[in-house]
Amino acid sequence: MKARLNRILKNDLCSGCGMCSAVAEEDAIQMRINRDGYRRPFLNAAFTDKPIASEQTSRAFGASCPALGLDIRPYKTEHYHPIWGEVLEALKGYAGDEEIRRAGSSGGVISALAQYCLAKGLVDGVIQIQASEEDPLENVAVISRSRQNVIASSGSRYAPASPAEALRWVGMSTEKYLFIGKPCDVAAVRQMQAHSPRLRENIPYVVSFMCAGTPSLEGTHQVLEKLGAPRDEVTAFRYRGDGWPGLTKATLRNGEAKTMTYNDSWGKVLNRHLQTRCKICPDGIGEFADIVCADGWEGDDKGYPSFEEREGNSLILIRSETGRALFRNAEADGVVKAEAFDVGGIFAIQPFQYYRRTTILPRLMAMKLLLLKTPSYKGFELGKGMREIGLYQSFKAFTGLLVRRKKIKKRALETA
Ligand SMILES: Cc1cc2nc3c(=O)[nH]c(=O)nc-3n(C[C@H](O)[C@H](O)[C@H](O)COP(=O)(O)OP(=O)(O)OC[C@H]3O[C@@H](n4cnc5c(N)ncnc54)[C@H](O)[C@@H]3O)c2cc1C
């Protein structure tokens, strides 16, 4: 497993999900922010000359780590769409509870479903991330057991987070959990479930959100600089939420709040700090989840997503029968409200996801030309996407990656 981790880090393919730290021997791997501001596995010095996992675990890790590969084939049916993945139903909606809708990143649907699962006793806990109590700029994996903690964890955090670290607790427990994470976090869980009956049994629900990529913590630091908020004075930091999209807000020790629009923080700073793995990710759309949510942006007069402040709305894709049953029961109880949405309309509200999905193949080709390793992606029908976007855009994506190649930083497994 050490050799695999080294290969991943040397090729800058880690997404920082944290699954490796959960399945390795206890304390062998710790997830930490590295020099580039990303969460990465660090080896405990005590394990330098010792194996960190059994042969069996190492094999399961090799087949599950999203840096090594994604295989969507076991989850595909006749409902598979070559750009948007398995879609049983597409909807637009929001949380019935006003507080959750407002607190949530978009329509608060993820938090509403989490709260519903707890209230109905469908799960004992919700695995998710939230801002660390010690350092409001860092994210920690938690198990929420109350509405209050689900609301405290709501909202997107555009910085490294490793919810799959929590798989260690799941493996030792007999409780049931809902897992919430980015598409790569969820893929790690789903692929590892194929090797672990305990994980399959203990995590009956997996929910995700569309993801344009994880920015380095350096991005957050730059946002703070632009806000004129000294890092050590910050007592709370929200990227968005509390409205839709809501403001990026740093609260200082003296009670002062410094704010910036989502368009300025994400669009002008954070999205310039994405890690390499995200640039070649075919699954920004959460294909391994039971339900995936995204911003259900309204289009402006030119047809582009409008970030004008309004009441939160989510795009919701139901991907499995488990997801459908959960969503329909929550809807019948008034926990979520939704109406059907045409799959053909997703392109207009998620243009970035469309562009990245259709240009993954040329980017992978550019990586191969540079003799860089890439993850193995199976079943994503990437050729269809490339044909859809055409030669010109494919060529642009190919040359764009060649030009940016210098940024790919090679590192080995560092010692904690
Ligand atoms: C890195 C990142 C990229 C995103 N890219 C897109 C995009 O391309 N298109 C789009 O429409 N929306 C994107 N979003 C926003 C996301 O779509 C919305 O959060 C989603 O619509 C869910 O809204 P909600 O109101 O239902 O979620 P909420 O009810 O607010 O719940 C959000 C859940 O996500 C969890 N979470 C927040 N940040 C992270 C994180 N970094 N890692 C793991 N879990 C986290 C929280 O713990 C919470 O459980 C992104 C968010 C993030 C964090």
The ligand as an SDF file (V2000), in Angstrom:
LIG
                    3D

 53 58  0  0  0  0  0  0  0  0999 V2000
  -15.3810   21.8550   -3.4810 C   0  0  0  0  0  0  0  0  0  0  0  0
  -16.7840   22.1630   -3.9530 C   0  0  0  0  0  0  0  0  0  0  0  0
  -17.0710   22.2800   -5.3090 C   0  0  0  0  0  0  0  0  0  0  0  0
  -18.3810   22.5430   -5.7500 C   0  0  0  0  0  0  0  0  0  0  0  0
  -18.6470   22.5950   -7.0880 N   0  0  0  0  0  0  0  0  0  0  0  0
  -19.9220   22.7570   -7.5170 C   0  0  0  0  0  0  0  0  0  0  0  0
  -20.2770   22.7110   -8.9030 C   0  0  0  0  0  0  0  0  0  0  0  0
  -19.4310   22.5020   -9.7810 O   0  0  0  0  0  0  0  0  0  0  0  0
  -21.5770   22.8960   -9.2580 N   0  0  0  0  0  0  0  0  0  0  0  0
  -22.5300   23.1230   -8.3150 C   0  0  0  0  0  0  0  0  0  0  0  0
  -23.7030   23.2760   -8.6650 O   0  0  0  0  0  0  0  0  0  0  0  0
  -22.2200   23.1820   -7.0170 N   0  0  0  0  0  0  0  0  0  0  0  0
  -20.9640   22.9990   -6.5900 C   0  0  0  0  0  0  0  0  0  0  0  0
  -20.6770   23.0350   -5.2430 N   0  0  0  0  0  0  0  0  0  0  0  0
  -21.7300   23.4190   -4.3030 C   0  0  0  0  0  0  0  0  0  0  0  0
  -22.6780   22.2780   -4.0940 C   0  0  0  0  0  0  0  0  0  0  0  0
  -23.3500   22.1030   -5.2870 O   0  0  0  0  0  0  0  0  0  0  0  0
  -23.7600   22.5600   -3.1440 C   0  0  0  0  0  0  0  0  0  0  0  0
  -23.1960   22.3820   -1.9170 O   0  0  0  0  0  0  0  0  0  0  0  0
  -24.8740   21.5330   -3.3960 C   0  0  0  0  0  0  0  0  0  0  0  0
  -25.7790   22.1270   -4.2950 O   0  0  0  0  0  0  0  0  0  0  0  0
  -25.5520   21.0790   -2.1870 C   0  0  0  0  0  0  0  0  0  0  0  0
  -26.3700   22.0950   -1.7190 O   0  0  0  0  0  0  0  0  0  0  0  0
  -27.2740   21.8520   -0.4540 P   0  0  0  0  0  0  0  0  0  0  0  0
  -27.8440   23.1830   -0.0880 O   0  0  0  0  0  0  0  0  0  0  0  0
  -28.1910   20.7050   -0.6660 O   0  0  0  0  0  0  0  0  0  0  0  0
  -26.1650   21.3960    0.5830 O   0  0  0  0  0  0  0  0  0  0  0  0
  -26.0650   21.6560    2.1400 P   0  0  0  0  0  0  0  0  0  0  0  0
  -27.3700   21.3290    2.7850 O   0  0  0  0  0  0  0  0  0  0  0  0
  -25.4550   22.9740    2.3880 O   0  0  0  0  0  0  0  0  0  0  0  0
  -25.0310   20.5050    2.5370 O   0  0  0  0  0  0  0  0  0  0  0  0
  -23.7260   20.5290    2.0270 C   0  0  0  0  0  0  0  0  0  0  0  0
  -23.0230   19.2950    2.5440 C   0  0  0  0  0  0  0  0  0  0  0  0
  -21.7630   19.1980    1.9180 O   0  0  0  0  0  0  0  0  0  0  0  0
  -20.7590   18.9740    2.8940 C   0  0  0  0  0  0  0  0  0  0  0  0
  -19.5330   19.6180    2.4150 N   0  0  0  0  0  0  0  0  0  0  0  0
  -19.3070   20.9500    2.2670 C   0  0  0  0  0  0  0  0  0  0  0  0
  -18.0690   21.1710    1.7870 N   0  0  0  0  0  0  0  0  0  0  0  0
  -17.5010   19.9650    1.6320 C   0  0  0  0  0  0  0  0  0  0  0  0
  -16.2190   19.5380    1.1910 C   0  0  0  0  0  0  0  0  0  0  0  0
  -15.2650   20.3980    0.7950 N   0  0  0  0  0  0  0  0  0  0  0  0
  -15.9510   18.2020    1.1750 N   0  0  0  0  0  0  0  0  0  0  0  0
  -16.8930   17.3030    1.5660 C   0  0  0  0  0  0  0  0  0  0  0  0
  -18.1240   17.6570    2.0040 N   0  0  0  0  0  0  0  0  0  0  0  0
  -18.4280   18.9640    2.0350 C   0  0  0  0  0  0  0  0  0  0  0  0
  -21.2870   19.5940    4.1770 C   0  0  0  0  0  0  0  0  0  0  0  0
  -20.7200   18.9600    5.3110 O   0  0  0  0  0  0  0  0  0  0  0  0
  -22.7810   19.3250    4.0470 C   0  0  0  0  0  0  0  0  0  0  0  0
  -23.0900   18.0700    4.5600 O   0  0  0  0  0  0  0  0  0  0  0  0
  -19.4020   22.7360   -4.7950 C   0  0  0  0  0  0  0  0  0  0  0  0
  -19.1080   22.6220   -3.4250 C   0  0  0  0  0  0  0  0  0  0  0  0
  -17.8140   22.3310   -3.0020 C   0  0  0  0  0  0  0  0  0  0  0  0
  -17.5380   22.1710   -1.5150 C   0  0  0  0  0  0  0  0  0  0  0  0
  1  2  1  0
  2  3  1  0
  2 52  2  0
  3  4  2  0
  4  5  1  0
  4 50  1  0
  5  6  2  0
  6  7  1  0
  6 13  1  0
  7  8  2  0
  7  9  1  0
  9 10  1  0
 10 11  2  0
 10 12  1  0
 12 13  2  0
 13 14  1  0
 14 15  1  0
 14 50  1  0
 15 16  1  0
 16 17  1  0
 16 18  1  0
 18 19  1  0
 18 20  1  0
 20 21  1  0
 20 22  1  0
 22 23  1  0
 23 24  1  0
 24 25  2  0
 24 26  1  0
 24 27  1  0
 27 28  1  0
 28 29  2  0
 28 30  1  0
 28 31  1  0
 31 32  1  0
 32 33  1  0
 33 34  1  0
 33 48  1  0
 34 35  1  0
 35 36  1  0
 35 46  1  0
 36 37  1  0
 36 45  1  0
 37 38  2  0
 38 39  1  0
 39 40  1  0
 39 45  2  0
 40 41  1  0
 40 42  2  0
 42 43  1  0
 43 44  2  0
 44 45  1  0
 46 47  1  0
 46 48  1  0
 48 49  1  0
 50 51  2  0
 51 52  1  0
 52 53  1  0
M  END
$$$$
